[in-house]
Every structure is written in C-alpha cells, then in structure tokens.
C-alpha cells in the first residue's frame, strides 16, 4: 500500500511531457543500439551493404534523439542541485581511518595477499558510501524560521525552526542547523546555538522550539543558514548552505529600569497638577478665592470646616499626552568626548529606553497618546493603536548632531493645549521657557551623571 502511495505521489508530481520525451528517447536509443549490434554482426559475416545501412540508421536515430528530444529534457530538468554547493571537511576520526587505509594498502602491495586487497576494497567502499549517504541526507531538505511578531530587547522569545524533507523515498539523519556567517562577519545573534535534528522522515517535516535572546534594539539580519551532518560514520562533516534571508525587528526594552522608576513618581504628580479643568468629575476641594464662581461652592464642606470651600473638576482629556523624543545630541567639550567616546551613544540609548518604557506605561493605562520626534509625528490615538508604531520608530532611531536652531522645541511651544513629556539628552537651560508651562522634561543628565 505504501508503494502504491509513493508511486501515486511521484506520478502526481511528474512532468508528463518530460516523461513522454524520456521514454521515447529510451526506445529510440535502444533501437539504435540494436541496429549498431546488428551492423557489427553483419560486418563479421561479410555483408558490407547491410552493415553500412544498419550503422547509418543507428547514427540517424541517435542524431534525431540528440537534436529533438535532448533539448526538451534539458529545458525541463530541474538543475537546482547544481547550485546546492556542498562543503565538507575530514574529521579527526576520518583522518585516523584514512591512515588505516594507507597502512592496509601498503601491507597489501608488499605481501600481495588477496585477503588484504579485499579488506582494502571494503575500507575504500566505506569512504565512498559515507560521502554518498551524507550527500543524500543533505539533499532535498528545506529550512523555515518563524519569528514572533513583536520582539523586545533583552527578552527571550520562542522561535520555531522547521525542517522539511522533500524526498519522497528516503529519510534524513543527524542534521544540525546553524547560522552561516561570511568571512570577517561578526557572529550573528540569530540562531547563536546550533539546533540538532536526529531524524527527519521522508516527505515530512519536523520543528523545534528555539529560545532566542536579542541583546540590543535594531534590525537583525541573517543572510543564510547551513545544514551540517556527519552521517553515517563520522568520517566527513558535510554542510549545505541555504540562502534564507531572515530579518527581525527588535523593539527597545520596556521593562522598568532605574531611570524609569525615578521618573514615574514625578510624572504622576505633574499629570495630576495639570489634570484640573472643565469636566464633570470632582477633582479636589480647596478654599474659596474672590475669582471663584459661587456655583462651585461646596456648602456641606464649608459648613463642616467653617470656611468657604469650592470644588475643582477633572479635565475630560486628562489622559491625553504628547510624548516627545529629542534625538539631538548635546554639544560636549572635546576633552569630555575624548575621555568617554561612547558616552553620547550610551546617553541616546538610555533616552530610547526611557521613551519606550513611558509609551508602554501609557499603553497599559489606555491613554490617548501622541508621539513626535524628528521625522515622525502621529495624530492623537488610543495608545493600544499607536504603541507598536512608536516602538518600530524607536527600534530604528539614530542619534542626530546638535540642533542649533532648536526647531523641534519651537514646534512644541506652539502646542500649548497638550501636556508634553519630553525625553532629551540636552542639558538643563536649553529648553525654552514657553515649553515648560505644559511639559514634563526628562533630562538624561539627572540619571546618568
């Protein structure tokens, strides 16, 4: 039953015109071979005319096959296996085995012992079989690597590595998948640890869950992977490179950091202080001042305290904030830059991390959020619809040189109706006073020293 199933699968995948051309060419070449044999026999009998006729007919048939059928077969024959370059190296065990082959060969030649020649032939056959079986094991195997939709720096994610065996009749054994890096390329963060598949059934697929950790934000790219095997005897390690370009966009970490823990209490206070406005919900009670309206007097609280108390109401858009990332690096003295060349980049990475953590904070609060930076501006939307757009920008953001015109801050001064949270690595005193009244500014100097 399994043989019939295999044959039916082969027939369903077969290229029928190619199969037809193949069988016609086999029949024609068989006929040419019969004519050639008959021509030789006729020549031995002295029948020169018959021999010449049969030889010409055999050549004509072979020429017809070469001109008409061979091009059809060549066009329809898949030659992908030629591009599947096999790389191999002899293992330590293989070198020891070859040394044994050489010793047996020397003994056989010196002694002319037929048994030694038989043992030598068997040993050489094992080497040839090792190379053939390892090539068969590697052929017809494809790789798929499935990554999660959202990846955060420093977090371990579960990726799926799948191998598929396209061979209809033969399984594969002892396969190891690893990243293939070019010469001089740094080690890839993707698939840093090889993954082992002991057995891959014929015309089937196997998958393994592989934990991966991406230490930094950004775009990770892996151009190719390599399948390695030592099957069957371990004399040769053969590998096959597969071009499978895979990219992973890694967001900044949104885990609470030390700087974030210091910012949140002050930020909550700033949000509460700007939350007063014209709304329907009670915000607080305070003492009456002459400019207050009598409609807002809270008479029960006034009677209880003995002085006039008025009500303050919560603003209806108290959860609407504008998150701003200032990517411009500050101008630092040359001696400070020489002392710590990586300092500006470290400062910028901290700004990215704090900005991502704040965006995630408002996402968890389901706030109305708007984001602005150089080259990026969104409209006010619920944070759950905006969060991954912000994180994608932060994953690829790069620091910019100092901005002498302060164009970003000038634009923020015009948005006086929004509460702004500005994350900047600029020093104190560089923020215009017109921005301070409706802003909470996170200075990196306060947290980095």
C-alpha positions as CSV (number, residue, x, y, z in Angstrom):
1,X,0.0,0.0,0.0
2,X,2.9,2.4,0.8
3,X,4.5,1.6,-2.6
4,X,1.3,2.5,-4.4
5,X,1.0,5.7,-2.4
6,X,4.6,6.6,-3.2
7,X,4.1,5.8,-6.9
8,X,0.9,7.9,-7.0
9,X,2.7,10.8,-5.4
10,X,5.5,10.5,-7.9
11,X,3.1,10.4,-10.8
12,X,1.1,13.4,-9.5
13,X,4.4,15.4,-9.3
14,X,5.7,14.2,-12.6
15,X,6.1,16.4,-15.6
16,X,4.2,14.4,-18.2
17,X,5.7,15.9,-21.3
18,X,9.2,15.2,-19.9
19,X,8.3,11.6,-19.0
20,X,6.9,11.1,-22.5
21,X,10.1,12.5,-24.1
22,X,12.3,10.4,-21.8
23,X,10.6,7.1,-22.7
24,X,10.6,7.9,-26.4
25,X,14.3,8.7,-26.3
26,X,15.0,5.4,-24.4
27,X,13.1,3.4,-27.0
28,X,14.9,5.3,-29.9
29,X,18.3,4.8,-28.3
30,X,17.5,1.1,-27.6
31,X,16.7,0.7,-31.3
32,X,19.9,2.5,-32.3
33,X,21.8,0.1,-30.0
34,X,20.2,-2.9,-31.6
35,X,21.0,-1.6,-35.1
36,X,24.6,-1.0,-34.1
37,X,24.9,-4.5,-32.8
38,X,23.3,-5.9,-35.9
39,X,25.6,-3.8,-38.1
40,X,28.7,-5.3,-36.3
41,X,27.3,-8.8,-36.7
42,X,26.6,-8.2,-40.5
43,X,30.2,-6.9,-40.9
44,X,31.6,-10.1,-39.4
45,X,29.6,-12.1,-41.9
46,X,30.9,-10.1,-44.8
47,X,27.6,-8.4,-45.6
48,X,29.1,-4.9,-46.1
49,X,26.0,-3.2,-47.6
50,X,23.7,-4.4,-44.8
51,X,26.3,-3.4,-42.1
52,X,26.6,0.0,-43.6
53,X,22.9,0.5,-43.8
54,X,22.4,-0.5,-40.2
55,X,25.2,1.7,-39.0
56,X,23.8,4.7,-40.9
57,X,20.4,4.0,-39.5
58,X,21.7,3.8,-35.9
59,X,23.6,7.1,-36.3
60,X,20.5,8.7,-37.8
61,X,18.3,7.6,-34.8
62,X,20.9,8.8,-32.3
63,X,21.2,12.1,-34.1
64,X,17.4,12.5,-34.1
65,X,17.3,12.0,-30.4
66,X,20.1,14.4,-29.8
67,X,18.5,17.2,-31.9
68,X,14.9,16.8,-30.9
69,X,14.5,15.1,-27.5
70,X,17.6,16.1,-25.6
71,X,16.9,19.9,-25.7
72,X,13.3,19.2,-24.4
73,X,14.7,17.1,-21.5
74,X,17.4,19.7,-20.7
75,X,14.9,22.6,-20.5
76,X,12.5,20.7,-18.2
77,X,15.1,19.1,-16.0
78,X,15.4,21.0,-12.6
79,X,19.1,21.8,-12.0
80,X,18.8,23.3,-8.5
81,X,21.0,20.6,-7.2
82,X,24.0,22.1,-9.1
83,X,23.6,25.3,-7.1
84,X,23.4,23.4,-3.8
85,X,27.1,23.7,-3.1
86,X,28.3,21.1,-0.6
87,X,31.1,22.0,1.7
88,X,33.0,19.2,3.6
89,X,35.9,18.6,5.8
90,X,37.5,15.4,7.1
91,X,37.0,14.9,10.8
92,X,39.6,13.6,13.2
93,X,38.1,10.2,13.0
94,X,38.2,10.4,9.2
95,X,41.9,11.1,9.3
96,X,42.6,8.2,11.5
97,X,40.5,5.9,9.2
98,X,42.4,7.2,6.1
99,X,45.7,6.4,8.0
100,X,44.4,2.9,8.5
101,X,43.5,2.6,4.8
102,X,47.1,3.7,3.8
103,X,48.6,1.1,6.2
104,X,46.4,-1.7,4.8
105,X,47.2,-0.6,1.2
106,X,51.0,-0.8,1.9
107,X,50.6,-4.2,3.5
108,X,48.5,-5.5,0.6
109,X,51.0,-4.2,-2.0
110,X,54.1,-5.6,-0.1
111,X,52.6,-9.1,0.6
112,X,50.3,-9.5,-2.5
113,X,47.8,-11.0,-0.1
114,X,44.3,-11.3,-1.7
115,X,42.6,-11.0,1.7
116,X,44.3,-7.7,2.4
117,X,43.2,-6.4,-1.1
118,X,39.6,-7.4,-0.2
119,X,39.8,-5.6,3.1
120,X,41.3,-2.5,1.4
121,X,38.5,-2.5,-1.2
122,X,35.9,-2.7,1.6
123,X,37.5,0.1,3.5
124,X,37.6,2.3,0.4
125,X,34.0,1.4,-0.3
126,X,33.0,2.6,3.2
127,X,34.6,6.0,2.5
128,X,32.7,6.3,-0.8
129,X,29.4,5.2,0.8
130,X,30.0,7.7,3.6
131,X,30.2,10.6,1.1
132,X,27.2,9.3,-0.9
133,X,24.9,8.8,2.1
134,X,25.8,12.2,3.6
135,X,25.0,13.9,0.3
136,X,21.7,12.1,0.1
137,X,20.9,13.1,3.7
138,X,21.5,16.8,3.0
139,X,19.7,16.9,-0.4
140,X,16.0,17.9,-0.6
141,X,16.0,19.5,2.9
142,X,14.5,23.0,3.3
143,X,14.5,25.3,6.3
144,X,11.9,27.7,7.7
145,X,12.4,30.0,10.7
146,X,9.3,31.6,12.2
147,X,9.8,34.6,14.5
148,X,7.3,36.2,16.8
149,X,5.6,39.4,15.5
150,X,6.9,41.5,18.4
151,X,10.4,41.1,19.9
152,X,11.8,43.2,22.8
153,X,15.5,43.7,23.5
154,X,16.8,41.6,26.4
155,X,13.7,39.3,26.4
156,X,13.8,35.6,25.5
157,X,11.4,34.7,22.7
158,X,10.3,31.4,21.4
159,X,11.1,30.9,17.7
160,X,10.2,27.9,15.6
161,X,12.8,26.2,13.4
162,X,11.3,23.8,10.9
163,X,13.0,21.3,8.6
164,X,11.1,19.8,5.7
165,X,12.3,16.7,3.8
166,X,11.1,17.0,0.2
167,X,12.5,13.5,-0.7
168,X,9.6,11.0,-1.4
169,X,11.5,7.8,-0.6
170,X,14.5,8.5,1.7
171,X,14.7,10.0,5.2
172,X,17.5,12.1,6.6
173,X,19.5,11.5,9.7
174,X,21.6,13.5,12.2
175,X,21.1,17.1,10.9
176,X,22.5,20.2,12.6
177,X,21.3,23.6,11.7
178,X,23.5,26.7,12.4
179,X,23.9,30.2,11.2
180,X,26.2,30.7,8.2
181,X,28.3,33.8,8.6
182,X,30.7,35.1,5.9
183,X,34.4,35.6,6.4
184,X,35.1,38.5,8.7
185,X,31.4,38.9,9.7
186,X,30.6,39.2,13.3
187,X,28.7,36.2,14.9
188,X,25.0,36.5,14.3
189,X,22.6,36.9,17.2
190,X,20.1,34.8,15.3
191,X,20.5,31.0,16.0
192,X,23.7,31.5,18.0
193,X,23.3,27.9,19.3
194,X,23.1,25.1,16.6
195,X,19.9,23.0,16.6
196,X,20.1,19.3,16.2
197,X,17.5,17.1,14.4
198,X,18.3,13.3,14.9
199,X,15.7,12.1,12.3
200,X,13.7,13.7,9.5
201,X,11.2,11.3,8.0
202,X,10.7,11.1,4.2
203,X,8.3,13.6,2.7
204,X,7.6,15.1,6.2
205,X,8.6,18.0,8.4
206,X,9.9,18.4,11.9
207,X,10.1,21.5,14.1
208,X,11.7,22.6,17.3
209,X,11.1,25.5,19.6
210,X,14.3,27.5,19.9
211,X,14.7,30.2,22.6
212,X,16.4,33.3,21.3
213,X,17.6,36.5,23.1
214,X,18.4,39.7,21.2
215,X,20.5,41.9,23.5
216,X,20.0,45.2,21.7
217,X,17.3,47.0,19.7
218,X,17.5,47.3,16.0
219,X,17.2,45.3,12.8
220,X,18.9,41.8,12.9
221,X,19.5,40.1,9.6
222,X,20.7,36.6,8.7
223,X,21.5,36.0,5.1
224,X,21.9,32.2,5.1
225,X,21.9,29.1,7.2
226,X,23.8,25.9,7.0
227,X,22.7,22.3,7.4
228,X,25.6,20.1,8.7
229,X,25.8,16.3,9.1
230,X,28.3,13.6,9.9
231,X,26.1,10.8,8.9
232,X,26.7,7.8,8.7
233,X,30.2,7.1,10.0
234,X,31.5,10.5,11.1
235,X,34.5,10.4,8.6
236,X,33.3,13.5,6.8
237,X,31.4,16.6,8.0
238,X,29.3,17.8,5.1
239,X,27.4,21.0,5.1
240,X,24.9,22.6,2.7
241,X,24.4,26.4,2.7
242,X,20.8,27.6,2.1
243,X,20.2,31.3,1.2
244,X,17.3,32.2,3.5
245,X,17.4,35.9,4.3
246,X,15.6,36.4,7.6
247,X,15.1,39.7,9.4
248,X,14.0,40.5,12.9
249,X,13.0,44.0,14.1
250,X,13.8,44.2,17.8
251,X,12.0,46.9,19.9
252,X,13.7,48.6,22.8
253,X,13.2,47.1,26.2
254,X,10.0,48.3,28.0
255,X,11.0,46.7,31.3
256,X,11.1,49.2,34.2
257,X,14.7,50.4,34.6
258,X,16.3,52.6,37.3
259,X,15.7,55.8,35.4
260,X,12.1,54.9,34.7
261,X,11.4,54.2,38.4
262,X,12.8,57.7,39.2
263,X,10.7,59.4,36.5
264,X,7.3,57.9,37.2
265,X,6.5,59.4,40.6
266,X,7.4,62.9,39.4
267,X,5.5,62.3,36.2
268,X,2.3,61.2,38.0
269,X,2.4,64.4,40.1
270,X,2.8,66.5,37.0
271,X,-0.1,64.8,35.4
272,X,-2.3,65.4,38.4
273,X,-1.3,69.0,38.6
274,X,-2.4,69.6,35.0
275,X,-5.5,67.5,35.2
276,X,-7.7,70.2,36.6
277,X,-10.1,71.7,34.1
278,X,-13.7,71.9,32.9
279,X,-15.2,68.5,33.4
280,X,-17.9,66.7,35.3
281,X,-16.0,64.6,37.8
282,X,-14.8,66.0,41.2
283,X,-11.1,66.5,41.3
284,X,-10.4,68.2,44.7
285,X,-11.7,70.7,47.3
286,X,-9.9,74.0,48.2
287,X,-10.5,77.3,49.9
288,X,-12.6,80.0,48.2
289,X,-10.8,82.9,46.4
290,X,-12.7,86.0,45.2
291,X,-12.3,85.0,41.5
292,X,-14.2,81.7,42.0
293,X,-17.8,81.3,40.9
294,X,-20.5,80.8,43.6
295,X,-21.8,77.9,41.7
296,X,-18.7,75.9,42.6
297,X,-19.1,76.4,46.4
298,X,-19.3,73.1,48.3
299,X,-21.8,74.1,51.1
300,X,-21.5,70.9,53.1
301,X,-17.7,71.1,53.3
302,X,-17.9,74.8,54.0
303,X,-20.3,74.1,57.0
304,X,-18.0,71.4,58.3
305,X,-14.8,73.4,58.1
306,X,-16.2,76.8,58.9
307,X,-14.8,78.5,55.7
308,X,-16.0,78.6,52.1
309,X,-14.7,75.6,50.1
310,X,-15.0,75.3,46.3
311,X,-14.9,72.3,44.0
312,X,-12.4,71.6,41.3
313,X,-13.2,69.3,38.4
314,X,-11.1,66.9,36.5
315,X,-10.5,67.8,32.9
316,X,-12.1,65.4,30.5
317,X,-8.9,64.9,28.4
318,X,-6.7,64.3,31.4
319,X,-5.2,61.2,29.9
320,X,-4.1,62.8,26.6
321,X,-0.4,63.3,26.4
322,X,2.2,64.1,23.8
323,X,5.4,62.0,24.1
324,X,8.4,63.6,22.6
325,X,11.9,62.2,21.9
326,X,14.6,64.7,21.2
327,X,17.2,62.7,19.2
328,X,19.7,65.6,19.1
329,X,22.9,65.0,21.0
330,X,24.2,67.9,23.1
331,X,27.4,69.8,22.4
332,X,30.0,68.4,24.7
333,X,33.5,69.8,25.4
334,X,36.2,68.0,23.3
335,X,38.0,66.8,26.5
336,X,34.8,65.2,27.7
337,X,34.3,63.4,24.4
338,X,37.9,62.2,24.4
339,X,37.5,60.9,27.9
340,X,34.4,58.9,27.1
341,X,33.9,58.5,23.3
342,X,30.9,56.1,23.7
343,X,29.2,58.4,26.2
344,X,26.8,60.2,23.7
345,X,25.6,56.9,22.2
346,X,25.0,55.4,25.7
347,X,23.1,58.6,26.6
348,X,20.9,58.2,23.5
349,X,20.2,54.6,24.2
350,X,19.1,55.5,27.7
351,X,16.8,58.1,26.1
352,X,15.3,55.5,23.8
353,X,14.8,53.0,26.6
354,X,13.0,55.6,28.8
355,X,10.9,56.8,25.9
356,X,9.8,53.2,25.1
357,X,9.0,52.5,28.8
358,X,6.9,55.7,29.0
359,X,5.0,54.8,25.8
360,X,4.3,51.3,27.3
361,X,3.2,52.9,30.5
362,X,0.5,54.9,28.7
363,X,-0.4,51.8,26.7
364,X,-1.2,49.9,29.9
365,X,-3.2,52.9,31.1
366,X,-5.2,53.0,27.9
367,X,-4.4,56.7,27.5
368,X,-4.8,59.0,24.5
369,X,-1.3,59.3,23.2
370,X,0.5,61.3,20.6
371,X,4.2,60.9,19.6
372,X,6.6,63.3,18.0
373,X,10.2,63.2,17.0
374,X,12.4,64.3,14.1
375,X,10.8,62.7,11.0
376,X,8.0,61.1,13.0
377,X,4.7,62.6,14.1
378,X,1.4,60.8,14.9
379,X,-2.1,62.0,15.5
380,X,-3.7,61.6,18.9
381,X,-5.0,58.0,19.1
382,X,-5.6,55.4,21.8
383,X,-2.3,54.1,22.9
384,X,-3.2,50.5,22.0
385,X,-3.5,51.5,18.3
386,X,-0.3,53.5,18.4
387,X,2.2,51.6,20.6
388,X,3.8,49.4,18.0
389,X,4.2,52.2,15.5
390,X,6.1,54.1,18.2
391,X,8.2,51.1,19.1
392,X,9.1,50.5,15.5
393,X,10.4,54.0,15.2
394,X,12.3,53.7,18.4
395,X,13.9,50.4,17.3
396,X,15.5,52.1,14.3
397,X,16.1,55.6,15.6
398,X,19.6,57.0,15.4
399,X,21.1,60.0,17.2
400,X,21.4,63.3,15.4
401,X,24.0,66.0,15.7
402,X,23.3,69.1,17.8
403,X,20.5,71.3,16.6
404,X,21.5,74.9,16.8
405,X,18.1,76.2,15.6
406,X,16.0,74.2,18.2
407,X,13.4,73.6,15.6
408,X,11.7,70.8,17.5
409,X,11.3,72.8,20.6
410,X,9.9,75.7,18.7
411,X,7.2,73.5,17.2
412,X,6.4,72.1,20.7
413,X,5.9,75.7,22.0
414,X,3.0,76.1,19.6
415,X,1.2,73.0,21.1
416,X,0.2,74.7,24.3
417,X,-3.0,72.8,24.6
418,X,-1.3,69.4,25.2
419,X,0.6,68.1,28.1
420,X,4.0,67.1,26.8
421,X,6.5,64.6,28.1
422,X,9.9,65.4,26.6
423,X,12.8,63.0,26.8
424,X,16.1,64.7,25.9
425,X,19.8,64.4,26.5
426,X,20.2,68.2,26.3
427,X,21.5,70.0,29.4
428,X,19.2,72.0,31.7
429,X,18.6,75.5,30.5
430,X,18.3,74.5,26.8
431,X,14.5,74.1,26.9
432,X,12.6,77.3,26.1
433,X,10.5,78.8,28.9
434,X,7.4,78.7,26.7
435,X,7.6,74.9,26.7
436,X,8.0,74.4,30.4
437,X,4.5,75.5,31.4
438,X,2.8,72.5,29.9
439,X,5.6,70.0,29.8
440,X,7.4,67.5,31.9
441,X,11.0,67.2,30.8
442,X,13.2,64.1,31.5
443,X,16.8,65.2,31.4
444,X,19.3,62.4,31.0
445,X,21.9,64.3,33.0
446,X,19.7,63.7,36.1
447,X,20.1,60.0,35.7
448,X,23.4,59.4,34.1
449,X,25.5,61.9,36.0
